[in-house]
Amino acid sequence: MLTLVLLLAAAALLTWPGRATDRPRNRLLATVIGCVIALLTAFLALGPAGPVAVVVLAAAGRYFWRSTRTGRTQIAEAEGMAEAMRTMAAELNAGADPATAAEVAAVDSPPEVAKAVRAVAGAVHFGDDTAPANDDVGQLAHSWRLAHRHGLPMAGVLSAVRRDIDSSLRFARQAHAAMSGPRMSAVVLAALPVLGILLGEALGARPLHLLASTGLGQLLLLFGAGLLAAGVVWTARLTRIAS
């Protein structure tokens, strides 16, 4: 048990955030060493099946975290695009030309939105009809082409597209907020087996001895880790689709 505590402490110290100047240089090394120590700790505490269970659960947790983060990122990018369109429409109404309006909107936009606005402006200016990969960027490009092709007032077209994005954003925010409850429930349910094992150890039932020292325990550990990972991934997928 002392070895386990020392290994966990070493992993925590190695992966503890350092100074900002040291992060780019040492992040990869600290991550690799921390992963090695975590796997070694799992092997000593849970036997040969321990590292496998840790890898499976870590992969599921990463998928869950990335799924949740992707939803927030998409909403933030859509908000940035709507604000960029509002700025462009205001600049066009003030008499600016489309290129200048796009540049002004890009200056105050998040990096990804600014890059997309400049790319669409350049592509349409040079007659490139390449379909954008992002829905909001696609709407911007399509509205810009329509205005150029048919002589429509670009400010009015951009305002209409921005209102459509705002409407979609309201629904996306509500759906994302509604899925917060199921996501939290999934986290709690995934933690319950671990808490049950710790409680059993505290009561003297020695579940860790069963899992680490017997063939049946090793099979149960792998089976339980697989079920936990499947539940987490499935919940992440369902909540992502719903939101």
C-alpha positions in Angstrom: 0.0 0.0 0.0 2.9 2.4 0.7 4.3 1.7 -2.7 0.9 2.5 -4.3 0.6 5.8 -2.4 4.2 6.8 -3.4 3.6 6.0 -7.1 0.4 8.0 -7.1 2.1 10.9 -5.4 4.9 10.8 -8.0 2.4 10.8 -10.8 0.6 13.8 -9.3 3.8 15.8 -8.9 5.0 15.0 -12.5 1.7 16.0 -14.1 1.1 19.1 -11.8 0.8 22.3 -14.0 4.1 24.2 -14.0 5.0 27.6 -15.2 3.6 28.8 -18.6 7.0 28.9 -20.1 7.8 25.3 -19.2 4.5 23.8 -20.4 5.3 23.4 -24.1 8.7 21.9 -23.5 7.8 19.6 -20.6 4.1 18.7 -21.3 4.8 15.7 -23.4 7.5 14.3 -21.1 5.3 14.7 -18.0 2.4 13.1 -19.8 4.4 10.1 -20.9 6.0 9.6 -17.4 2.6 10.1 -15.7 1.0 7.5 -17.9 3.7 5.0 -17.3 3.5 5.5 -13.5 -0.3 5.3 -13.7 -0.1 2.0 -15.6 2.5 0.6 -13.2 0.4 1.7 -10.2 -2.6 -0.1 -11.8 -0.5 -3.2 -12.3 0.7 -3.3 -8.7 -2.7 -2.6 -7.3 -5.0 -4.6 -9.6 -2.8 -7.2 -11.3 -2.2 -7.7 -15.0 -5.8 -6.7 -15.9 -5.3 -3.4 -14.1 -3.5 -1.5 -16.9 -6.0 -2.8 -19.5 -8.9 -1.6 -17.4 -7.2 1.8 -16.8 -6.6 2.3 -20.6 -10.2 1.3 -21.5 -11.7 3.7 -18.9 -9.3 6.5 -19.8 -10.2 6.2 -23.4 -13.9 6.3 -22.6 -13.4 9.3 -20.3 -11.5 11.1 -23.0 -14.2 10.4 -25.5 -16.8 11.7 -23.1 -14.8 14.9 -22.3 -14.1 15.6 -26.0 -17.8 15.1 -26.9 -18.9 17.6 -24.3 -16.2 20.1 -25.3 -17.1 19.8 -29.0 -20.7 20.9 -28.3 -19.5 23.9 -26.4 -16.9 24.8 -29.1 -19.5 24.6 -31.8 -21.9 26.9 -29.9 -19.0 29.4 -29.3 -18.0 29.3 -33.0 -21.6 29.9 -34.0 -21.9 32.8 -31.6 -18.7 34.3 -33.1 -20.0 33.9 -36.6 -23.3 35.6 -35.8 -21.4 38.5 -34.2 -19.1 38.7 -37.2 -22.1 38.9 -39.6 -23.6 41.6 -37.4 -20.4 43.6 -37.6 -20.2 43.1 -41.3 -23.8 44.2 -41.9 -23.2 47.3 -39.8 -20.0 48.2 -41.7 -21.8 47.7 -45.0 -24.7 49.9 -43.9 -22.1 52.6 -43.0 -20.8 52.5 -46.6 -17.7 50.2 -46.3 -16.9 47.9 -49.2 -17.3 44.1 -48.6 -13.6 43.4 -48.2 -13.2 46.1 -45.6 -16.3 45.0 -43.8 -15.0 41.4 -43.7 -11.6 42.6 -42.4 -13.2 44.7 -39.6 -15.4 41.7 -38.6 -12.4 39.4 -38.6 -10.4 41.7 -36.3 -12.8 41.3 -33.3 -13.7 37.7 -34.0 -12.2 34.5 -32.5 -9.3 33.1 -34.5 -11.3 30.3 -36.2 -14.1 32.7 -37.1 -11.7 35.3 -38.4 -9.9 32.8 -40.5 -13.2 31.6 -42.0 -14.5 35.1 -42.7 -11.3 36.0 -44.5 -11.3 32.7 -46.4 -14.9 33.1 -47.6 -14.2 36.7 -48.6 -11.2 35.7 -50.6 -12.8 32.7 -52.2 -15.9 34.6 -53.3 -13.8 37.5 -54.6 -11.7 35.2 -56.8 -14.7 33.2 -57.9 -13.9 30.0 -56.0 -17.1 27.9 -55.5 -15.5 25.4 -53.1 -18.1 24.2 -50.6 -17.0 25.2 -47.0 -16.9 22.4 -44.4 -18.7 24.2 -41.6 -22.5 24.9 -41.7 -22.3 28.5 -40.5 -19.3 29.3 -42.8 -21.3 27.7 -45.6 -24.3 30.0 -44.9 -21.9 33.0 -45.0 -20.4 31.9 -48.3 -23.8 31.2 -49.8 -25.2 34.5 -48.8 -22.2 36.3 -50.1 -22.4 34.5 -53.5 -26.1 35.3 -53.8 -25.5 39.0 -53.1 -22.7 39.1 -55.7 -24.5 37.1 -58.3 -27.9 38.7 -58.2 -27.0 42.2 -57.0 -28.8 41.9 -53.7 -28.0 44.2 -50.8 -25.3 42.3 -49.0 -26.1 43.9 -45.6 -29.7 42.7 -45.7 -28.7 39.2 -46.8 -26.1 39.0 -44.0 -28.7 40.2 -41.4 -31.2 37.6 -42.5 -28.5 34.8 -42.2 -27.5 36.1 -38.8 -31.1 36.0 -37.6 -31.2 32.4 -38.8 -28.0 31.5 -36.9 -29.3 33.3 -33.8 -32.5 31.2 -33.9 -30.4 28.0 -34.3 -28.2 29.1 -31.4 -31.1 29.5 -29.0 -32.2 26.0 -29.7 -28.6 24.7 -29.4 -28.1 26.4 -26.1 -31.3 24.9 -24.7 -30.5 21.4 -26.0 -27.0 21.6 -24.6 -28.2 22.8 -21.2 -30.9 20.1 -21.2 -28.3 17.4 -21.7 -26.2 18.6 -18.7 -28.4 16.5 -16.4 -27.9 13.2 -18.3 -24.2 13.9 -18.6 -23.8 14.4 -14.8 -25.9 11.3 -14.1 -23.6 9.3 -16.3 -20.6 10.6 -14.4 -22.2 9.7 -11.1 -23.2 6.3 -12.2 -19.7 5.6 -13.6 -18.2 6.6 -10.3 -20.5 4.4 -8.1 -18.6 1.1 -8.7 -15.3 2.7 -7.8 -16.9 4.2 -4.6 -18.4 0.8 -3.9 -14.9 -0.9 -4.1 -13.4 1.8 -1.8 -16.3 1.3 0.7 -15.7 -2.4 0.7 -12.1 -1.9 1.4 -13.0 0.4 4.3 -15.3 -2.2 5.7 -12.7 -4.9 5.5 -14.4 -6.9 2.7 -11.1 -6.7 0.6 -12.6 -6.5 -2.9 -9.3 -5.3 -4.3 -7.7 -8.6 -3.1 -10.4 -10.5 -5.0 -9.9 -8.4 -8.2 -6.1 -8.4 -8.2 -5.3 -11.9 -6.9 -7.8 -14.3 -8.5 -8.5 -15.3 -12.0 -12.2 -14.7 -11.6 -11.5 -11.2 -10.1 -9.3 -10.3 -13.2 -12.2 -11.3 -15.5 -14.7 -9.4 -13.5 -12.4 -6.3 -13.5 -12.1 -6.4 -17.3 -15.8 -7.1 -17.8 -16.8 -4.3 -15.4 -14.3 -1.8 -17.0 -15.7 -2.7 -20.4 -19.3 -2.2 -19.2 -18.4 1.2 -17.6 -16.6 2.4 -20.8 -19.5 1.3 -23.0 -22.0 3.1 -20.8 -19.9 6.3 -20.8 -19.4 6.3 -24.6 -23.0 5.5 -25.3 -24.2 8.3 -23.0 -21.8 10.7 -24.7 -23.0 9.7 -28.1 -26.7 10.0 -27.2 -26.3 13.4 -25.5 -24.2 14.7 -28.4 -26.8 13.6 -31.0 -29.6 15.1 -28.8 -27.9 18.4 -28.5 
